[in-house]
Amino acid sequence: MKGFQAVVLTNYRGLNVEQLSHLRQRLREEKISYHVVKNTLMKLASKGTDLEKLDTYFEGPTAMAISYGDPVHLVKILSEFIKTQPTFEIKIGLIQGKMASPEEVKALATMPPREVIFAQLLGGIQGTATQLGAVLYRAIQQVLGIIRARADQLEKMESGKQKVESGAQEKEQ
């Protein structure tokens, strides 16, 4: 039970063995465990842990889904299952140490997985960095253009000065 990212307590009343087996199999594919629990034993086992927050929900038929990975995968599977089995219900969730109502758990199912969020964030940063690089490049090009123009101007002035001096020397001779 240590190191879990999410725990969702469910009421499985009204489901048959085949339906529960199908849910377990689907959860197992994502390395999520699903167990029907004995409420009194869970209350005792949860003492001194984060699970103690769920004590009041260990009543009636209770099964517990435990995810050690991305919590979004767990809640997506449960939300999909609810669509096909409306008698199945989420009692409460404990996601990364914070209590989540059934509505919050279902809302979490609409979020993209962690990897997608990181990719979107990285894409945003990369796009911003590319834009910043383009702006800096243009600024450097402008500064270099000004320096070249000034160098050309000084060169023309210097060559003009030399012509005037050489013309003055020719007159003296």
PyMOL commands that set and color helices and strands:
alter all, ss='L'
color gray80, all
select helices_A, chain A and resi 17-29+39-45+50-57+71-84+102-108+114-172
alter helices_A, ss='H'
color red, helices_A
select strands_A, chain A and resi 6-11+32-36+63-67+89-95+98-100
alter strands_A, ss='S'
color yellow, strands_A
deselect
rebuild
show_as cartoon
